[in-house]
């Protein structure tokens, strides 16, 4: 049996950095989006509960596939095993403000200045 691949995806969302683990990551058919499917959540039955993972579980409950804008993606890694999903706050942490680099994307075949 082939082992399922595991990806760690870091991206900006509403002023925070999200770190998710998923089994499927691909370029979307929607222009300038990355498709993330089969998000992995821990199925632990421990008494200790991570509040950020619970928040992410609630945010992505019922979501089969999510689309993240390419300019929000920081990094995608293929990893050996998954960790816990987390939200990393970036505002007011004393480490400076983190923001995605602004850029515009022109769909293939459309050149600026042409009608």
N, C-alpha and C positions, 0 to 999 in steps of 0.2 A: 504494500500500500504506500502510495506516494505521500510524503509529509506535506501538509498545507504550508504555504509561505505565509510569513508574518511581516507586516510593514508597520513602522512607527512613522506617523505623520505629524509634523509640527506646523501649525498655521496660526495666523492672527485672526481673532474674532472679538469684536466689540472691546478693543483695548487690552485684551489678554492674549496670551499664547496658549493654545490648546494642544495637548499631546494625546493623540489617539492611536490605538493599535487596531489593525484590520487585516483581513485575509485577502482583500482585493482592492487594488488601486490601479486606475487606468485614466488615460486621456478621454475626456467626455466627447460625445457627439455635439454637445453644446459648445460653441466656440469659447475658448479661454477659461474652461472649467476642468477641474480634476474630479473624477468620480471615485468615491470611497464607498465600499460595500462590505458587509459582514463585519461590523465593528465588534471587537472582542471585549467583553466585560468579565471580570472575575466572578466566579460562582462560589465564592467562599461562604461558609456558614459560621464565620467567627463572630465573636461579640464586638470586636473592634471594626468600626465602619469608617471609611474614608469619606468625608463630606463632599469633596470635589468629585470623586468618582460617582457618588450617588447623584450629584447634580447633573453630571454628564449622562448618567443612565436615564434620568428623568427627561433630559433634553432630547435624547435620541431614542426614547422609547417609541416603538412602532415604526421607526425609520428603517426602510430596507436598503436605501441608497441615498447618499448625500453628495451634493456638488459644491465644491469649494473653488472660489475664484483663484486662478493661477497666481495673481499678484499677491494673494494672501499666504501662499505656501512658503514656508521657510526652508523645510527640508523633508525628504522622504527617504527612510532607510529600510532595507530588508534586514531583519534581525532573527536571531536564533529562537528566542522565546519572548513572550509578551510580558510587559510590566503593567503597572496600573495606569489607567488614563488619568490625566490631570489637567487642571487649569492653572496656569502660572500668571499671577497678576503682574502687570508692567507699570501701572501708574502709581507714582508716589513710593516706589520701593527704594529710592536713593541711588539706583543704578542707572538713572537716566530714562528718558522717554524712548520707547521703541515704537516705530511706526513703519509700515511697509513703504518701500520706495515707490513713489507715484510714477506711473507710466501709462501711456495709452497704447492699445494694440489695434492695428488695422487688419481686418480680415484679408486673407490672401486674395490677390487680384485687384484690390481697391487701393489705388494710389492717391495720396493727398493731393487736392487741387484739381482732380478730374471729376467730371460729372457723369 
